Amino acid sequence: MSILIALILAGQPSFAEEVYQTVGRRFTFLPLTGFSSDDGIGGGFRLSLFDYDGETIPYARTFSLQGFFTSKGKWAHQFRADFPEILKGNRLEISVRYDKEETASFFGDLSEGDLLPFSEDERNFEQIDPFITVRLIRTLNAPWQIQFRVRTGKTYIKPKTPTNVIGILSPLGHDGGMLLQAGVAVRYDTRDDYVNTIRGRLGEAGVEWRFGDGGNFNSIELTIEHRHFKEVLNRVILAQRLHGIYTFGDIPFYERPKLGSSKTLRGLSADRFRDDGRILMNTELRWLGVRASHRNNIYAGANLFSDIGQVFPRRSWPKSDQWEVGVGVGLRIYWHSTVVRADYGCANGGSALYMRFSQIF
């Protein structure tokens, strides 16, 4: 989405072999600027505080604050707190977000030819999403865990013109609404570090209930996921993720499984495809890089990746001729427990550049 222009301020000294073995508080501050054809010129910051006790992996606790704006009206603001051991064997994560997009779109089954008569303003609408997410992961008999997740918020949809694509299609949720999500998942987690994994596996199977808008939204989502990490060479990691989603019931269009963006298939236009089910596989070869600063525990690395996925309707299976494929390269900056990810992906004749603050998985 954006290009990181490096401005890295001095942190506290750290000479431990692993960052979690340090003791004390560490700050990272990243001023950001970038440009993309979809979002325009952007700017903002990411401030993180990590508290290390020398034992807890990946840290004892962390707090982060992000603010980001673009000239085309995209906002991505977030406060996040993570407590890996808030009580013994219990991890608590809280996230508060405020997202805004003035050029959001939904095309349903319309082709590029179907969209030609519509102007850009008729294709796009404004979407605002304030929400809070609370997640609790309890270790049962390691490596077995159970996860509880609650998310609630309200989506606002505002078309730009009286005649518009979203109004003509009128999908469920075209005028927004409140939504409550509550889910539970069983997990099998042997990863050595969930922030930046070198080795291990994560398997997860979950179910989530979604309800809102006076009962108009009422659906169930089933998910299954497997992640595998292996150090194939010194500081070179083969990372793979297989993820599947299937939904039942009445779900607003903006919550349907999506394909395209930095979180799913890189290089494909953001959320270009939506449907009732999705299968996705991501493969990365990650080089953890070289230490750029001993004093501030900064590493610079790189990766190669491929993404393949498909969305499909209910009572159907993925089709062999409808897979979308993306490939690309990326750069990484590891600063204490902050991971800065810059990926350039190509898919379906298009390309995109993204900058994010965590590994894709």
C-alpha positions as CSV (number, residue, x, y, z in Angstrom):
1,M,0.0,0.0,0.0
2,S,2.8,2.4,0.8
3,I,6.5,2.7,0.7
4,L,8.5,3.0,4.0
5,I,10.9,5.9,4.0
6,A,13.2,5.0,6.8
7,L,13.6,7.2,9.8
8,I,14.7,5.1,12.7
9,L,15.3,6.8,16.0
10,A,17.6,5.5,18.6
11,G,16.3,3.0,21.1
12,Q,17.7,1.5,24.3
13,P,20.9,-0.7,24.2
14,S,20.3,-4.4,23.7
15,F,23.1,-7.0,23.5
16,A,21.2,-10.2,24.2
17,E,21.2,-13.0,21.7
18,E,17.4,-13.0,21.6
19,V,15.3,-9.9,22.0
20,Y,13.0,-11.5,24.6
21,Q,16.1,-12.1,26.8
22,T,16.5,-8.4,27.4
23,V,15.1,-6.8,30.5
24,G,13.3,-3.4,30.6
25,R,11.3,-1.3,28.3
26,R,12.1,-0.7,24.6
27,F,10.4,1.9,22.3
28,T,10.2,1.9,18.6
29,F,8.9,4.9,16.6
30,L,8.4,4.8,12.8
31,P,7.3,7.9,10.9
32,L,5.7,6.8,7.7
33,T,5.1,8.2,4.2
34,G,4.0,6.5,1.0
35,F,2.2,6.6,-2.3
36,S,-0.1,4.2,-4.2
37,S,-2.4,4.8,-7.2
38,D,-5.4,3.5,-5.1
39,D,-4.9,5.5,-2.0
40,G,-2.7,8.5,-3.0
41,I,0.0,10.1,-0.8
42,G,-0.1,8.9,2.8
43,G,1.6,9.7,6.0
44,G,1.5,8.7,9.7
45,F,3.3,6.9,12.4
46,R,3.6,3.7,14.5
47,L,4.7,3.9,18.1
48,S,5.3,0.7,20.1
49,L,6.3,0.0,23.7
50,F,7.7,-3.4,24.6
51,D,8.3,-4.6,28.1
52,Y,10.7,-7.5,28.5
53,D,11.3,-9.6,31.6
54,G,14.1,-11.8,30.2
55,E,11.9,-14.9,30.1
56,T,8.4,-14.4,28.5
57,I,8.3,-15.0,24.7
58,P,8.0,-12.8,22.7
59,Y,7.7,-10.1,25.5
60,A,6.0,-9.5,28.8
61,R,3.6,-7.0,27.4
62,T,3.3,-4.5,24.5
63,F,1.3,-1.5,23.6
64,S,1.2,0.1,20.2
65,L,-0.5,3.2,18.6
66,Q,-0.8,3.8,14.9
67,G,-2.2,6.7,12.9
68,F,-2.3,6.8,9.1
69,F,-4.0,9.1,6.5
70,T,-3.9,9.3,2.7
71,S,-4.8,12.1,0.3
72,K,-7.6,9.9,-1.1
73,G,-9.4,9.5,2.2
74,K,-8.1,6.3,3.6
75,W,-7.6,6.1,7.4
76,A,-6.1,3.3,9.4
77,H,-5.8,4.1,13.1
78,Q,-5.3,1.4,15.8
79,F,-4.5,0.9,19.4
80,R,-3.3,-2.6,20.4
81,A,-2.3,-4.2,23.7
82,D,-1.0,-7.7,24.0
83,F,-0.3,-9.6,27.3
84,P,1.2,-13.1,26.5
85,E,0.9,-14.1,30.2
86,I,-1.7,-11.9,31.8
87,L,-2.4,-14.9,34.0
88,K,-0.3,-18.1,33.8
89,G,-1.3,-19.9,30.7
90,N,-3.6,-17.1,29.5
91,R,-2.8,-14.6,26.7
92,L,-5.0,-11.5,26.3
93,E,-5.1,-9.3,23.2
94,I,-7.1,-6.1,22.8
95,S,-7.4,-4.1,19.6
96,V,-9.3,-0.9,18.9
97,R,-9.5,0.3,15.3
98,Y,-10.9,3.1,13.3
99,D,-10.8,2.5,9.5
100,K,-12.2,4.7,6.8
101,E,-12.1,4.3,3.0
102,E,-13.6,7.0,0.7
103,T,-13.1,4.8,-2.4
104,A,-14.5,1.4,-1.2
105,S,-16.2,-0.7,-3.8
106,F,-18.4,-3.8,-4.3
107,F,-19.0,-5.2,-7.8
108,G,-20.7,-8.5,-7.0
109,D,-20.6,-10.7,-10.1
110,L,-20.2,-7.7,-12.5
111,S,-17.5,-8.0,-15.1
112,E,-15.1,-5.2,-16.1
113,G,-17.3,-4.7,-19.2
114,D,-20.4,-4.3,-17.0
115,L,-18.7,-1.5,-15.0
116,L,-17.7,0.6,-18.1
117,P,-20.9,2.8,-18.1
118,F,-20.3,3.8,-14.5
119,S,-18.1,6.7,-13.4
120,E,-15.6,6.3,-10.6
121,D,-17.9,8.1,-8.1
122,E,-20.7,5.7,-9.1
123,R,-18.5,2.7,-8.5
124,N,-17.2,3.8,-5.2
125,F,-18.7,4.6,-1.8
126,E,-17.4,5.7,1.6
127,Q,-17.1,3.0,4.3
128,I,-16.2,3.7,8.0
129,D,-15.5,0.9,10.4
130,P,-14.9,1.6,14.1
131,F,-14.6,-1.7,16.2
132,I,-13.0,-3.3,19.2
133,T,-11.7,-6.9,19.4
134,V,-10.9,-8.9,22.5
135,R,-9.1,-12.3,22.2
136,L,-8.2,-14.7,25.0
137,I,-6.1,-17.8,24.4
138,R,-5.9,-20.3,27.2
139,T,-3.4,-23.1,27.3
140,L,-5.0,-26.4,28.3
141,N,-2.4,-29.1,28.0
142,A,0.5,-27.7,26.0
143,P,0.6,-27.4,23.0
144,W,-3.3,-27.6,23.0
145,Q,-5.1,-24.3,23.5
146,I,-8.6,-22.9,23.3
147,Q,-9.3,-19.4,21.9
148,F,-12.3,-17.1,22.7
149,R,-12.8,-14.0,20.5
150,V,-15.4,-11.2,20.6
151,R,-15.6,-8.3,18.2
152,T,-18.1,-5.6,17.9
153,G,-18.5,-2.4,15.9
154,K,-20.6,-0.5,13.4
155,T,-20.1,-0.1,9.7
156,Y,-21.3,3.1,7.9
157,I,-21.9,3.0,4.2
158,K,-22.4,6.3,2.2
159,P,-22.7,6.3,-1.6
160,K,-21.1,9.2,-3.5
161,T,-23.9,9.7,-6.0
162,P,-27.7,9.0,-6.2
163,T,-27.1,6.4,-8.9
164,N,-24.4,4.0,-7.8
165,V,-23.3,0.3,-8.2
166,I,-23.8,-0.5,-4.5
167,G,-27.4,0.9,-4.6
168,I,-28.2,-1.0,-7.8
169,L,-26.9,-4.3,-6.5
170,S,-28.2,-3.7,-2.9
171,P,-26.4,-6.6,-1.2
172,L,-27.2,-7.4,2.4
173,G,-25.5,-4.7,4.5
174,H,-25.5,-2.0,1.7
175,D,-26.6,0.6,4.3
176,G,-24.2,-0.7,7.0
177,G,-25.2,-1.6,10.6
178,M,-24.1,-2.9,14.0
179,L,-22.4,-6.3,14.1
180,L,-21.4,-8.6,17.1
181,Q,-19.1,-11.5,16.5
182,A,-18.3,-14.2,19.1
183,G,-16.2,-17.2,18.3
184,V,-14.3,-20.1,19.8
185,A,-11.4,-22.2,18.3
186,V,-9.3,-25.2,19.3
187,R,-5.5,-24.7,18.6
188,Y,-2.4,-26.8,18.5
189,D,0.6,-24.4,18.7
190,T,4.3,-25.5,18.8
191,R,5.7,-22.2,17.4
192,D,8.8,-20.9,19.1
193,D,7.7,-17.2,18.8
194,Y,4.3,-16.1,17.5
195,V,5.5,-12.7,16.5
196,N,8.4,-13.9,14.3
197,T,8.4,-17.7,14.0
198,I,11.4,-19.7,13.1
199,R,10.2,-23.2,13.7
200,G,7.0,-25.0,14.7
201,R,3.4,-25.5,13.7
202,L,0.0,-23.9,14.4
203,G,-3.2,-25.8,13.7
204,E,-6.6,-24.1,14.4
205,A,-10.3,-25.0,13.8
206,G,-12.9,-22.6,14.9
207,V,-16.6,-21.5,14.7
208,E,-17.9,-17.9,14.9
209,W,-21.4,-16.5,15.2
210,R,-22.3,-13.1,13.8
211,F,-25.4,-11.2,14.6
212,G,-26.5,-7.6,14.1
213,D,-28.8,-5.0,12.4
214,G,-31.9,-6.1,14.3
215,G,-31.5,-9.7,13.2
216,N,-30.9,-9.0,9.5
217,F,-27.3,-10.3,10.1
218,N,-27.2,-13.8,11.4
219,S,-24.6,-16.2,10.3
220,I,-22.0,-18.8,11.2
221,E,-18.5,-19.0,9.9
222,L,-16.3,-22.1,10.1
223,T,-12.5,-21.8,9.7
224,I,-9.6,-24.2,9.5
225,E,-6.0,-23.2,9.3
226,H,-2.5,-24.8,9.3
227,R,0.8,-23.0,9.5
228,H,4.2,-24.7,9.2
229,F,7.6,-23.1,9.8
230,K,11.0,-24.8,9.1
231,E,14.5,-23.4,9.2
232,V,15.9,-24.9,6.0
233,L,19.2,-23.0,6.1
234,N,20.8,-20.8,8.8
235,R,18.3,-17.9,9.3
236,V,16.4,-18.9,6.2
237,I,12.8,-20.0,7.0
238,L,10.3,-21.8,4.8
239,A,6.8,-20.7,6.0
240,Q,3.5,-22.0,4.7
241,R,-0.1,-21.3,5.5
242,L,-3.3,-23.2,4.4
243,H,-6.5,-21.4,5.3
244,G,-10.1,-22.2,4.6
245,I,-13.4,-20.4,5.4
246,Y,-17.0,-21.4,4.8
247,T,-20.1,-19.4,5.9
248,F,-23.7,-20.1,6.5
249,G,-26.7,-17.7,6.9
250,D,-27.1,-14.0,6.3
251,I,-23.9,-12.1,6.3
252,P,-23.3,-8.5,5.2
253,F,-21.3,-8.2,2.0
254,Y,-18.4,-6.4,3.7
255,E,-17.9,-9.4,6.0
256,R,-17.9,-12.1,3.3
257,P,-14.6,-13.9,2.7
258,K,-12.4,-11.8,0.5
259,L,-9.5,-12.3,-1.9
260,G,-6.9,-9.7,-2.6
261,S,-4.9,-7.4,-0.4
262,S,-1.8,-7.6,1.9
263,K,-3.6,-10.1,4.1
264,T,-4.6,-12.7,1.5
265,L,-3.4,-12.6,-2.1
266,R,-0.8,-9.9,-2.7
267,G,-0.9,-8.1,-6.1
268,L,-4.6,-8.6,-6.5
269,S,-6.8,-5.5,-6.2
270,A,-8.0,-5.2,-2.6
271,D,-11.1,-7.2,-1.9
272,R,-11.8,-7.6,-5.7
273,F,-13.4,-11.0,-5.1
274,R,-15.9,-11.9,-2.3
275,D,-18.1,-14.9,-1.9
276,D,-19.4,-17.4,0.7
277,G,-16.2,-19.6,1.0
278,R,-12.5,-19.2,0.5
279,I,-9.4,-21.3,0.3
280,L,-6.0,-19.8,0.4
281,M,-2.4,-20.9,0.5
282,N,0.6,-18.7,1.2
283,T,4.2,-19.8,0.9
284,E,7.2,-17.6,1.8
285,L,11.0,-18.1,1.9
286,R,12.1,-15.7,4.6
287,W,15.7,-14.6,5.1
288,L,16.0,-13.1,8.6
289,G,18.8,-11.0,7.4
290,V,21.9,-9.4,8.9
291,R,22.1,-7.3,12.1
292,A,22.1,-3.6,11.0
293,S,22.6,-2.3,14.6
294,H,23.9,-4.2,17.6
295,R,22.9,-1.3,19.9
296,N,19.3,-1.2,18.9
297,N,18.8,-4.9,17.9
298,I,17.9,-4.1,14.3
299,Y,18.0,-6.7,11.5
300,A,17.3,-6.2,7.8
301,G,16.0,-9.1,5.8
302,A,14.1,-10.2,2.7
303,N,11.7,-12.8,1.3
304,L,10.2,-14.4,-1.7
305,F,6.5,-15.4,-1.8
306,S,3.7,-17.0,-3.7
307,D,0.0,-16.8,-2.9
308,I,-2.8,-18.8,-4.4
309,G,-6.5,-18.7,-3.6
310,Q,-10.1,-18.7,-4.7
311,V,-13.5,-17.7,-3.4
312,F,-16.6,-19.8,-4.2
313,P,-20.4,-19.9,-3.5
314,R,-22.2,-22.1,-1.1
315,R,-22.9,-25.7,-2.1
316,S,-20.0,-25.6,-4.5
317,W,-16.3,-26.5,-4.6
318,P,-13.3,-24.5,-5.9
319,K,-12.9,-24.8,-9.6
320,S,-9.7,-25.8,-11.3
321,D,-9.8,-22.9,-13.7
322,Q,-10.6,-20.1,-11.2
323,W,-7.5,-20.0,-9.1
324,E,-5.8,-16.6,-8.6
325,V,-2.0,-16.6,-8.2
326,G,0.3,-13.9,-6.9
327,V,4.1,-13.9,-6.7
328,G,6.5,-11.3,-5.4
329,V,9.4,-10.2,-3.3
330,G,9.7,-8.3,0.0
331,L,11.9,-6.5,2.5
332,R,11.9,-6.8,6.3
333,I,13.1,-4.7,9.2
334,Y,13.1,-6.4,12.6
335,W,13.5,-3.9,15.4
336,H,13.1,-5.4,18.9
337,S,9.7,-7.1,18.4
338,T,8.5,-4.7,15.7
339,V,8.3,-6.3,12.2
340,V,8.1,-3.9,9.3
341,R,7.0,-5.7,6.1
342,A,7.2,-4.2,2.6
343,D,6.0,-6.5,-0.1
344,Y,5.7,-6.1,-3.9
345,G,3.3,-8.5,-5.5
346,C,2.0,-9.3,-9.0
347,A,-1.2,-11.0,-9.8
348,N,-3.9,-11.2,-12.5
349,G,-2.0,-8.7,-14.7
350,G,-1.7,-6.1,-11.9
351,S,0.7,-5.3,-9.1
352,A,0.7,-3.6,-5.7
353,L,3.2,-2.5,-3.1
354,Y,2.3,-2.9,0.6
355,M,3.8,-1.8,3.9
356,R,2.6,-3.4,7.1
357,F,3.7,-4.0,10.7
358,S,3.6,-7.8,11.0
359,Q,4.3,-10.9,9.0
360,I,1.4,-12.0,6.8
361,F,1.2,-15.0,9.1
